[in-house]
Structures are given as structure tokens and as C-alpha cells.
């Protein structure tokens, strides 16, 4: 019956999808991440959004060098290669060149990033474990006159400084996507732009998210790639004389960044000492949360088209001692099986970090995959208890309705740009260290690589983080939530030449050393939801963060 109700609502939604609503945003309550507290080192570069998206770059190139034993020798080799580039520059007036040196050591990218001492901007993105679509890379390692092809799987990437960044005063659009793709090539698969997009481009940007803008992407100046077997250090220069940023400027900026790179990389602890809290403030409070959920249920039960809305909570934690975002991110890796870890920190901004299980999409050439993820339960304390909870989740009508809404919405959106869509498995369990979800994988084949932007704009926001139908859910979220989601629940990931991958920025926090953290979580409200149970689900979802603050891990959610 629940599945049939979901199908009826889906059919109704498809008729209304073209309708547009204006949203009035309520005032925002914010914590002030003031810029004057920051003393980070920042790199200079150009904004690729200001270039002509229809004018191809004159040069797009990757130069690979022989593998060497250590990060310090790799850094020396890159400095030599940059001097050679400056002495023999290409004649083109625009371009991007990546210089890469394989390292005969397996070093974790998160450890390398931690060693770089708050250099901004910075980014980090990891592939998932057993469910990862990790990139198979063929790297040319020149050794005299010989070319050696090495096959590697990319595990994670860390980067500091920006060879070129992408940001604008307007929401992310097709023109911005074309500006970004201008710097990418299928012949240079590791030249990628890493970044994130706001959950709702129509909402006012609050002070803590101001430096992120509507979107922020960067091609790292200096990048460390963690491979399944070995590592790689890379440096990238980008220039465009039309933007008053020539190759000489780009090389000088890169050399300044490289001079501050540490090649001493130590293994981080994957736990942090007890951090005393001065305050922990939930917006909304539990009282107002109950009112919000009950109001949403009244809307769902009325004659409106709304059948699901995802309401979020922001928990602002102020601590007596510093929270280092990269140290926190390293601790999240312990929870990271079947999940993406990410970090994005523009200049003059806190760090947006997360450990999300949800893939928005992965594209490789014309092949594309996406996932439906909905319904949440805790893991059991024993194998029999865990199996019992799994069966309860699989048989829950409320969770089946929520899951069907998400799966059917994604399937229909993929069918708009794919010749066919395969759903397999149709309904299974995705288990994470603390929680388990209902899960389905969807796969199709794009008619054109140009459909990549349409996929991104169509799949986001999904019913898993917004609701259903989208417009009605966005209106209710805007009327109900009194904080800015910012990049929380928005797309976070990367674009490459022939490949791109985006996760959904949930299970995330905005963190800055010395200024505390904002921890975000949300739950789906459908017919059958209970405000108290949904609050418990919020507590369960943020427990991977609260364990770092030595807060009590919430009890198992009652279904």
C-alpha cells in the first residue's frame, strides 16, 4: 500500500515538476566565523569564471616524471621542472600544465594535508571502500627514452593553493560549467576541479558561508594523490593572458606555494583527546523541532501535493580548546567504510568537512550511476540484534514509502537523459559502522557527455535531502528552518575530463580551529513519522562527530 501511494504521488509530482515557486527566506541565526581571527597562508590565482567559456585553452598538458623514493625528492623534482618550464615556456596565451612525480611509498593523503599547516585554500576528497568507483589511471613515467605505463587506483586526493578557482556572484549555471570544463581534458584525467555547490541557491547566504559563495571549485596548485600502490606529488600552473594572469604570474605563485610545502609527513592519530565543551546549541531546539515536524505532518495530511520533506538541524558547538578540522576528518575515516570523506576550505573560510555515504552520481565517459538512500536505523550490538534491526527496516511501511519516493524520483530523472536505466539492487541494506540504510543502485548510459550538467542540476536536490515534490518541500524548508544550510546537503565532489563524481554533502560540519563547529543533520518526514523518533535519528547521525567531543552516543532508534 505504501509503495502504491508513493507511485501515485510520483505521477502527481511529474505533472507539477515544471511549476516554479518563489521562496521567501526567513531571517538567519548565525555564529560569526569572523575573518580577522584567521592567520592562514593563502595563494593567489585567477577566477576561471571570468574567462570566455567558448574559447579553448591554448595548452592542456600533463608532464610525468620517473618515480622516486620520497616526498622530499619529489618536491625537489617539481621545483626543477618548474624552473625548466619558466626557461622554456609554451607560446600559447592560455593553458594549464600539470607536473606529476610518482613516489615509491604509500602515504595517506590526509596525513600529507595535515602537515601543510593551515595553507589555504585546501581540499580533500576520498573514494569509497568496497563500493567505490575508484579511478583506474594509466600514468606515463618517463625514464630516459623509455615510457613506462603504470596502472593505479586513486584512493584519495589532497590539495592546497589554487592554480585556478571558480566562483561567481550568481548560482551555478551551464555557463559556469562550461568555464570549468574549459580547463579539463580527457587526455589529462588528473587535472580536476574539486568543490561544492549550495543546497539552495535561492536562500540568503549567511556570514559563516559567505566565503563559499553559491559554489566554490578549485584546481589545486599542489596536490598529493594517494594510490593503492604508492603515492604521487603534483603541481599545476594555469594562465590566461585575457584575465591579466600570464604564465609568469602563475609560475611565481606556484613557486611561492611550493616553498611552504612540508615534505615531512607523519602518520596521524585516528583519535583525538577529550575536548571539553563550553556550549552546545541546537537550532531548532527539541521543542521547536517537535512543532516543525508536526506542522510538516499536517501539510502532508492536508490536500497539498507534499508527501515528504527533509528537515535539518544545526548544532553549534563551542569548545574550550581548538578543533582542528583535518584532525577531525582523519578521525572520521575510522567511520568511513562505504562512505566518502571530504574537506573544502576556501580562503578566509571555515572548513566544510564530512563523511557521507550518499553518492549523487558518478560519470565515466557516457556511463553514469546514482544511488537511492533512505531510511535509517542504528547498528545492533550483536550480529543477531543487527539482523533483527535490518529486517525491521526492510519491513517498515514508513521507510519503504520514503525509500520508494527517492528511488523513483532518481530513476525518472535519469531516464530523461539516458536510453535506459537499470536498478540493481532494487532494495537492499547499506551498512555503515553506526547506522544502516535502505539502498538501491541505478545505472544508465548518457546520450551525450554534454548531459552531465543536466544530470547535476536535475538530481540535486534529491528527495533524500529535500523532499517530494521538490518545489513544495523547498518552500516548507525555507519557511521552517531559521539557519542557512549552505553547502550542507549540496553536491560535493569533482569534475574531470572524461569522468566526474559527486557525493551529497550530508553527515557534515563547518569547522574552524579556535572557533568551534556547526554540525548538520536532517531526517525525512513522511506519513507515519514521529517527531521524537526523528530527533533520535538526528542524534544518531551526528554521533560520529559527538564521539570526538566525548558526548554520549545516542541509544538505538526505536522504529
C-alpha positions as semicolon CSV with decimal commas, in nm:
position;residue;x (nm);y (nm);z (nm)
1;X;0,000;0,000;0,000
2;X;0,283;0,239;0,087
3;X;0,457;0,168;-0,243
4;X;0,132;0,227;-0,432
5;X;0,085;0,557;-0,252
6;X;0,438;0,658;-0,346
7;X;0,372;0,574;-0,712
8;X;0,053;0,783;-0,715
9;X;0,238;1,075;-0,560
10;X;0,522;1,037;-0,810
11;X;0,279;1,056;-1,101
12;X;0,124;1,367;-0,949
13;X;0,467;1,518;-0,895
14;X;0,577;1,469;-1,254
15;X;0,279;1,675;-1,371
16;X;0,381;1,957;-1,136
17;X;0,756;1,945;-1,187
18;X;0,756;2,233;-1,433
19;X;0,576;2,465;-1,192
20;X;0,806;2,715;-1,019
21;X;0,755;2,881;-0,681
22;X;0,922;3,183;-0,530
23;X;1,055;3,137;-0,180
24;X;1,064;3,394;0,099
25;X;1,358;3,325;0,327
26;X;1,324;3,392;0,698
27;X;1,594;3,568;0,898
28;X;1,903;3,357;0,970
29;X;2,059;3,293;1,308
30;X;2,435;3,260;1,271
31;X;2,758;3,219;1,461
32;X;3,019;3,468;1,348
33;X;3,319;3,299;1,187
34;X;3,497;3,636;1,172
35;X;3,773;3,674;0,913
36;X;4,002;3,870;1,140
37;X;4,063;3,562;1,356
38;X;4,241;3,387;1,070
39;X;4,615;3,393;1,006
40;X;4,628;3,129;0,732
41;X;4,864;3,146;0,437
42;X;4,673;3,197;0,110
43;X;4,774;3,155;-0,253
44;X;4,689;3,393;-0,537
45;X;4,537;3,275;-0,864
46;X;4,274;3,360;-1,125
47;X;3,899;3,309;-1,131
48;X;3,821;3,084;-1,425
49;X;3,458;3,202;-1,431
50;X;3,576;3,537;-1,568
51;X;3,717;3,382;-1,886
52;X;3,536;3,314;-2,213
53;X;3,383;2,965;-2,172
54;X;3,366;2,920;-2,551
55;X;3,735;2,996;-2,614
56;X;3,952;2,680;-2,582
57;X;4,276;2,697;-2,388
58;X;4,591;2,702;-2,598
59;X;4,763;2,433;-2,390
60;X;4,634;2,148;-2,174
61;X;4,914;1,912;-2,078
62;X;5,035;1,663;-1,817
63;X;5,408;1,602;-1,776
64;X;5,508;1,289;-1,582
65;X;5,849;1,211;-1,436
66;X;6,017;0,891;-1,313
67;X;5,907;0,752;-0,978
68;X;6,134;0,842;-0,687
69;X;6,169;0,720;-0,327
70;X;6,040;1,006;-0,106
71;X;5,820;1,320;-0,088
72;X;6,124;1,544;-0,035
73;X;6,288;1,420;-0,357
74;X;5,955;1,460;-0,538
75;X;5,938;1,821;-0,420
76;X;6,292;1,883;-0,548
77;X;6,199;1,732;-0,885
78;X;5,893;1,954;-0,915
79;X;6,095;2,265;-0,837
80;X;6,342;2,170;-1,110
81;X;6,061;2,105;-1,356
82;X;5,907;2,446;-1,283
83;X;6,241;2,616;-1,346
84;X;6,265;2,428;-1,677
85;X;5,912;2,539;-1,765
86;X;5,996;2,900;-1,690
87;X;6,311;2,879;-1,904
88;X;6,122;2,717;-2,195
89;X;5,761;2,837;-2,176
90;X;5,494;2,738;-2,429
91;X;5,393;3,010;-2,671
92;X;5,018;2,991;-2,600
93;X;4,846;3,278;-2,422
94;X;4,632;3,046;-2,209
95;X;4,672;2,698;-2,072
96;X;4,706;2,457;-1,784
97;X;5,002;2,224;-1,721
98;X;5,023;1,955;-1,456
99;X;5,364;1,825;-1,343
100;X;5,350;1,494;-1,155
101;X;5,606;1,277;-0,980
102;X;5,515;0,925;-0,855
103;X;5,652;0,834;-0,510
104;X;5,758;0,481;-0,421
105;X;5,587;0,498;-0,083
106;X;5,224;0,457;0,013
107;X;5,144;0,772;0,210
108;X;4,793;0,873;0,309
109;X;4,676;1,199;0,155
110;X;4,510;1,309;0,480
111;X;4,847;1,284;0,660
112;X;5,013;1,495;0,390
113;X;4,739;1,758;0,418
114;X;4,775;1,774;0,796
115;X;5,146;1,850;0,751
116;X;5,075;2,161;0,541
117;X;4,995;2,387;0,836
118;X;4,662;2,552;0,750
119;X;4,764;2,661;0,398
120;X;4,452;2,784;0,216
121;X;4,262;2,716;0,003
122;X;4,267;2,342;0,057
123;X;4,061;2,042;-0,039
124;X;4,035;1,669;0,023
125;X;3,822;1,400;-0,138
126;X;3,835;1,026;-0,088
127;X;3,683;0,745;-0,287
128;X;3,469;0,495;-0,102
129;X;3,590;0,150;0,004
130;X;3,430;-0,162;-0,137
131;X;3,157;0,030;-0,325
132;X;3,395;0,285;-0,473
133;X;3,411;0,380;-0,836
134;X;3,782;0,446;-0,793
135;X;3,962;0,577;-1,097
136;X;4,186;0,342;-1,293
137;X;4,475;0,562;-1,405
138;X;4,745;0,499;-1,661
139;X;5,044;0,716;-1,568
140;X;5,332;0,775;-1,807
141;X;5,660;0,773;-1,616
142;X;5,937;0,897;-1,842
143;X;6,275;0,736;-1,778
144;X;6,530;0,843;-2,035
145;X;6,389;0,739;-2,373
146;X;6,157;0,478;-2,225
147;X;5,788;0,521;-2,142
148;X;5,662;0,301;-1,860
149;X;5,283;0,263;-1,820
150;X;5,179;0,221;-1,456
151;X;4,822;0,126;-1,365
152;X;4,699;0,277;-1,039
153;X;4,377;0,314;-0,847
154;X;4,330;0,657;-0,694
155;X;4,226;0,631;-0,328
156;X;4,215;0,994;-0,214
157;X;4,336;1,341;-0,311
158;X;4,455;1,635;-0,101
159;X;4,537;1,976;-0,242
160;X;4,650;2,322;-0,130
161;X;4,654;2,650;-0,317
162;X;4,455;2,705;-0,634
163;X;4,602;2,706;-0,982
164;X;4,261;2,834;-1,089
165;X;3,941;2,866;-0,889
166;X;3,577;2,906;-0,992
167;X;3,333;3,128;-0,805
168;X;3,067;3,379;-0,901
169;X;2,802;3,609;-0,756
170;X;2,535;3,404;-0,932
171;X;2,413;3,045;-0,881
172;X;2,596;2,764;-1,061
173;X;2,480;2,757;-1,422
174;X;2,558;2,596;-1,757
175;X;2,793;2,886;-1,836
176;X;2,987;2,820;-1,516
177;X;3,006;2,450;-1,601
178;X;3,146;2,536;-1,946
179;X;3,400;2,774;-1,788
180;X;3,513;2,495;-1,560
181;X;3,526;2,230;-1,835
182;X;3,745;2,466;-2,040
183;X;4,038;2,372;-1,814
184;X;3,977;1,996;-1,835
185;X;4,068;1,734;-2,094
186;X;4,018;1,363;-2,145
187;X;4,391;1,347;-2,222
188;X;4,476;1,475;-1,871
189;X;4,248;1,278;-1,637
190;X;4,406;1,400;-1,315
191;X;4,351;1,769;-1,387
192;X;4,031;1,803;-1,186
193;X;3,829;2,071;-1,015
194;X;3,723;1,990;-0,659
195;X;3,445;2,177;-0,485
196;X;3,087;2,211;-0,369
197;X;2,756;2,382;-0,454
198;X;2,500;2,529;-0,216
199;X;2,195;2,326;-0,120
200;X;1,958;2,609;-0,218
201;X;2,083;2,884;-0,447
202;X;1,773;3,094;-0,373
203;X;1,836;3,118;0,001
204;X;2,026;3,410;0,152
205;X;2,394;3,339;0,220
206;X;2,476;3,381;0,589
207;X;2,810;3,505;0,721
208;X;2,963;3,166;0,801
209;X;2,909;3,050;0,440
210;X;2,997;3,382;0,274
211;X;3,344;3,282;0,151
212;X;3,198;2,973;-0,022
213;X;2,951;3,181;-0,225
214;X;2,697;2,999;-0,439
215;X;2,967;2,749;-0,534
216;X;3,342;2,708;-0,499
217;X;3,570;2,487;-0,710
218;X;3,948;2,474;-0,732
219;X;4,223;2,303;-0,929
220;X;4,492;2,257;-0,660
221;X;4,828;2,423;-0,712
222;X;4,999;2,143;-0,520
223;X;4,828;1,806;-0,494
224;X;4,904;1,480;-0,319
225;X;4,746;1,167;-0,464
226;X;4,716;0,854;-0,251
227;X;4,722;0,547;-0,474
228;X;4,651;0,183;-0,393
229;X;5,020;0,114;-0,450
230;X;5,229;0,424;-0,395
231;X;5,165;0,799;-0,399
232;X;5,215;1,098;-0,626
233;X;5,303;1,464;-0,577
234;X;5,187;1,709;-0,844
235;X;5,199;2,081;-0,918
236;X;4,974;2,267;-1,162
237;X;5,003;2,606;-1,331
238;X;4,716;2,773;-1,515
239;X;4,718;3,102;-1,700
240;X;4,508;3,319;-1,929
241;X;4,651;3,646;-2,054
242;X;4,297;3,770;-2,119
243;X;4,242;3,763;-1,741
244;X;4,569;3,951;-1,672
245;X;4,719;3,633;-1,529
246;X;5,007;3,523;-1,750
247;X;5,232;3,219;-1,720
248;X;5,497;3,417;-1,536
249;X;5,249;3,518;-1,266
250;X;5,126;3,159;-1,238
251;X;5,479;3,017;-1,204
252;X;5,578;3,274;-0,941
253;X;5,264;3,195;-0,740
254;X;5,331;2,822;-0,763
255;X;5,692;2,863;-0,655
256;X;5,576;3,065;-0,354
257;X;5,338;2,786;-0,258
258;X;5,597;2,510;-0,309
259;X;5,842;2,696;-0,084
260;X;5,599;2,646;0,204
261;X;5,516;2,281;0,138
262;X;5,634;2,039;0,406
263;X;5,774;1,708;0,286
264;X;5,787;1,569;0,640
265;X;5,469;1,361;0,668
266;X;5,386;1,180;0,990
267;X;5,109;0,928;1,048
268;X;4,822;1,096;1,233
269;X;4,644;0,953;1,530
270;X;4,294;0,841;1,435
271;X;4,153;0,963;1,765
272;X;4,158;1,297;1,942
273;X;4,188;1,369;2,315
274;X;3,882;1,467;2,515
275;X;3,759;1,812;2,413
276;X;3,558;1,997;2,681
277;X;3,260;2,193;2,550
278;X;3,166;2,541;2,663
279;X;2,826;2,521;2,491
280;X;2,616;2,310;2,258
281;X;2,319;2,482;2,099
282;X;2,064;2,309;1,873
283;X;1,867;2,507;1,616
284;X;1,586;2,423;1,635
285;X;1,558;2,316;1,998
286;X;1,374;1,994;2,067
287;X;1,055;2,185;2,149
288;X;1,060;2,375;1,819
289;X;1,165;2,060;1,635
290;X;0,850;1,885;1,757
291;X;0,641;2,178;1,636
292;X;0,816;2,178;1,296
293;X;0,770;1,804;1,239
294;X;0,405;1,815;1,345
295;X;0,343;2,113;1,116
296;X;0,504;1,922;0,828
297;X;0,283;1,622;0,901
298;X;-0,025;1,848;0,894
299;X;0,083;1,972;0,550
300;X;0,134;1,616;0,426
301;X;-0,207;1,511;0,557
302;X;-0,383;1,811;0,404
303;X;-0,481;1,843;0,041
304;X;-0,138;1,980;-0,058
305;X;0,086;1,788;-0,302
306;X;0,359;1,744;-0,039
307;X;0,430;1,385;0,063
308;X;0,782;1,419;0,207
309;X;1,002;1,695;0,346
310;X;1,353;1,667;0,490
311;X;1,401;1,895;0,790
312;X;1,750;1,968;0,920
313;X;1,908;2,073;1,247
314;X;2,225;2,270;1,314
315;X;2,417;2,200;1,635
316;X;2,668;2,472;1,724
317;X;2,947;2,352;1,949
318;X;3,190;2,587;2,120
319;X;3,490;2,417;2,282
320;X;3,748;2,527;2,535
321;X;4,032;2,406;2,312
322;X;4,091;2,413;1,938
323;X;3,916;2,179;1,698
324;X;4,145;2,105;1,406
325;X;3,926;2,020;1,104
326;X;4,186;1,793;0,942
327;X;4,238;1,602;1,267
328;X;3,861;1,557;1,289
329;X;3,849;1,442;0,927
330;X;4,118;1,183;0,997
331;X;3,908;1,050;1,285
332;X;3,604;1,029;1,058
333;X;3,799;0,789;0,836
334;X;3,761;0,529;1,111
335;X;3,386;0,558;1,041
336;X;3,447;0,583;0,668
337;X;3,376;0,235;0,532
338;X;3,129;0,269;0,243
339;X;3,147;0,648;0,267
340;X;3,318;0,949;0,110
341;X;3,530;1,180;0,325
342;X;3,570;1,537;0,207
343;X;3,708;1,875;0,306
344;X;3,674;2,209;0,129
345;X;3,814;2,530;0,271
346;X;3,835;2,846;0,055
347;X;4,047;3,144;0,166
348;X;3,903;3,326;0,469
349;X;3,657;3,048;0,541
350;X;3,598;2,768;0,790
351;X;3,644;2,412;0,668
352;X;3,346;2,215;0,539
353;X;3,415;1,852;0,627
354;X;3,206;1,538;0,611
355;X;3,177;1,163;0,597
356;X;2,883;1,096;0,365
357;X;2,753;0,758;0,249
358;X;2,541;0,904;-0,030
359;X;2,652;0,925;-0,392
360;X;2,479;1,185;-0,609
361;X;2,628;1,049;-0,932
362;X;2,944;0,909;-1,088
363;X;3,009;0,954;-1,458
364;X;3,282;0,782;-1,660
365;X;3,259;0,867;-2,027
366;X;2,890;0,803;-2,106
367;X;2,827;0,558;-1,821
368;X;2,653;0,701;-1,516
369;X;2,550;0,563;-1,178
370;X;2,348;0,708;-0,892
371;X;2,208;0,580;-0,566
372;X;1,888;0,592;-0,365
373;X;1,949;0,602;0,008
374;X;1,672;0,642;0,266
375;X;1,553;0,503;0,597
376;X;1,785;0,491;0,896
377;X;1,841;0,252;1,185
378;X;2,123;0,203;1,432
379;X;2,355;-0,096;1,408
380;X;2,291;-0,377;1,653
381;X;2,524;-0,456;1,941
382;X;2,542;-0,819;1,826
383;X;2,500;-0,995;1,493
384;X;2,153;-1,134;1,578
385;X;2,039;-0,791;1,701
386;X;2,183;-0,624;1,391
387;X;1,995;-0,868;1,167
388;X;1,673;-0,807;1,361
389;X;1,707;-0,429;1,310
390;X;1,782;-0,487;0,941
391;X;1,463;-0,691;0,898
392;X;1,261;-0,424;1,080
393;X;1,396;-0,162;0,841
394;X;1,321;-0,376;0,534
395;X;0,963;-0,437;0,650
396;X;0,880;-0,086;0,774
397;X;0,596;0,071;0,564
398;X;0,706;0,423;0,658
399;X;1,066;0,365;0,548
400;X;0,955;0,180;0,236
401;X;0,745;0,481;0,135
402;X;1,036;0,719;0,193
403;X;1,275;0,493;0,002
404;X;1,036;0,442;-0,293
405;X;0,995;0,818;-0,330
406;X;1,372;0,866;-0,356
407;X;1,434;0,571;-0,588
408;X;1,153;0,653;-0,831
409;X;1,248;1,019;-0,850
410;X;1,611;0,941;-0,937
411;X;1,506;0,676;-1,190
412;X;1,275;0,914;-1,376
413;X;1,537;1,189;-1,382
414;X;1,799;0,952;-1,524
415;X;1,554;0,832;-1,788
416;X;1,533;1,189;-1,919
417;X;1,898;1,175;-2,035
418;X;1,967;0,801;-2,064
419;X;1,847;0,546;-2,319
420;X;1,767;0,302;-2,039
421;X;1,811;0,275;-1,662
422;X;1,892;-0,041;-1,468
423;X;1,807;-0,059;-1,096
424;X;2,009;-0,331;-0,922
425;X;1,975;-0,397;-0,636
426;X;1,622;-0,260;-0,620
427;X;1,612;-0,262;-0,241
428;X;1,897;-0,370;-0,015
429;X;2,071;-0,264;0,306
430;X;2,377;-0,037;0,313
431;X;2,559;-0,091;0,643
432;X;2,785;0,173;0,796
433;X;2,972;0,148;1,128
434;X;2,695;0,323;1,326
435;X;2,388;0,316;1,102
436;X;2,223;0,119;0,822
437;X;2,002;0,242;0,537
438;X;1,778;0,115;0,261
439;X;1,975;0,132;-0,063
440;X;1,942;0,090;-0,441
441;X;2,191;0,146;-0,723
442;X;2,081;0,293;-1,056
443;X;2,289;0,284;-1,375
444;X;2,240;0,419;-1,725
445;X;2,417;0,545;-2,035
446;X;2,406;0,913;-2,124
447;X;2,316;1,011;-2,478
448;X;2,587;1,280;-2,467
449;X;2,861;1,394;-2,228
450;X;2,701;1,739;-2,255
451;X;2,419;1,592;-2,044
452;X;2,648;1,599;-1,739
453;X;2,529;1,945;-1,635
454;X;2,166;1,844;-1,680
455;X;2,223;1,540;-1,459
456;X;2,378;1,751;-1,184
457;X;2,104;2,014;-1,193
458;X;1,832;1,751;-1,219
459;X;1,945;1,509;-0,947
460;X;2,007;1,787;-0,695
461;X;1,828;1,830;-0,465
462;X;1,709;1,472;-0,436
463;X;1,410;1,370;-0,222
464;X;1,663;1,215;0,019
465;X;1,779;1,562;0,133
466;X;1,494;1,791;0,029
467;X;1,161;1,614;-0,007
468;X;0,891;1,544;-0,261
469;X;0,775;1,720;-0,470
470;X;1,089;1,934;-0,474
471;X;0,930;2,279;-0,502
472;X;0,677;2,222;-0,226
473;X;0,945;2,077;0,000
474;X;1,182;2,371;-0,064
475;X;0,906;2,617;0,026
476;X;0,837;2,442;0,355
477;X;1,209;2,415;0,437
478;X;1,251;2,788;0,374
479;X;0,951;2,868;0,593
480;X;1,064;2,635;0,873
481;X;1,443;2,643;0,904
482;X;1,597;2,956;1,057
483;X;1,958;2,880;0,962
484;X;2,146;2,864;0,632
485;X;2,223;2,509;0,516
486;X;2,498;2,647;0,293
487;X;2,683;2,355;0,132
488;X;2,526;2,105;0,371
489;X;2,321;1,853;0,165
490;X;2,454;2,010;-0,158
491;X;2,673;1,842;-0,423
492;X;3,037;1,797;-0,319
493;X;3,295;1,632;-0,544
494;X;3,490;1,686;-0,864
495;X;3,475;1,734;-1,240
496;X;3,736;1,576;-1,471
497;X;3,783;1,548;-1,845
498;X;3,611;1,216;-1,907
499;X;3,493;1,147;-1,554
500;X;3,325;1,319;-1,260
501;X;3,192;1,215;-0,922
502;X;2,972;1,391;-0,668
503;X;2,853;1,290;-0,324
504;X;2,576;1,453;-0,123
505;X;2,723;1,675;0,150
506;X;2,541;1,520;0,446
507;X;2,688;1,391;0,777
508;X;2,892;1,711;0,767
509;X;3,015;2,003;0,973
510;X;3,158;2,351;0,934
511;X;3,472;2,368;1,147
512;X;3,749;2,615;1,216
513;X;4,040;2,595;1,456
514;X;3,970;2,816;1,753
515;X;3,608;2,889;1,662
516;X;3,414;2,568;1,720
517;X;3,191;2,369;1,487
518;X;2,846;2,365;1,334
519;X;2,724;2,007;1,290
520;X;2,438;1,942;1,047
521;X;2,191;1,655;1,019
522;X;1,846;1,601;0,870
523;X;1,565;1,348;0,862
524;X;1,283;1,274;0,620
525;X;0,928;1,341;0,738
526;X;0,654;1,133;0,573
527;X;0,320;0,993;0,684
528;X;0,398;0,775;0,984
529;X;0,688;0,988;1,110
530;X;0,718;1,071;1,479
531;X;0,890;1,389;1,599
532;X;1,063;1,220;1,893
533;X;1,195;0,932;1,680
534;X;1,317;1,177;1,415
535;X;1,507;1,370;1,685
536;X;1,671;1,045;1,795
537;X;1,770;0,985;1,433
538;X;1,940;1,326;1,423
539;X;2,139;1,232;1,733
540;X;2,240;0,902;1,576
541;X;2,356;1,071;1,255
542;X;2,579;1,324;1,432
543;X;2,724;1,066;1,672
544;X;3,036;1,026;1,453
545;X;3,112;1,390;1,544
546;X;2,992;1,391;1,903
547;X;3,215;1,094;1,985
548;X;3,508;1,329;1,921
549;X;3,366;1,559;2,188
550;X;3,315;1,269;2,427
551;X;2,939;1,311;2,427
552;X;2,722;1,013;2,495
553;X;2,641;0,811;2,182
554;X;2,261;0,805;2,140
555;X;2,065;0,491;2,206
556;X;1,936;0,274;1,925
557;X;1,646;0,431;1,737
558;X;1,309;0,277;1,805
559;X;1,130;0,203;1,480
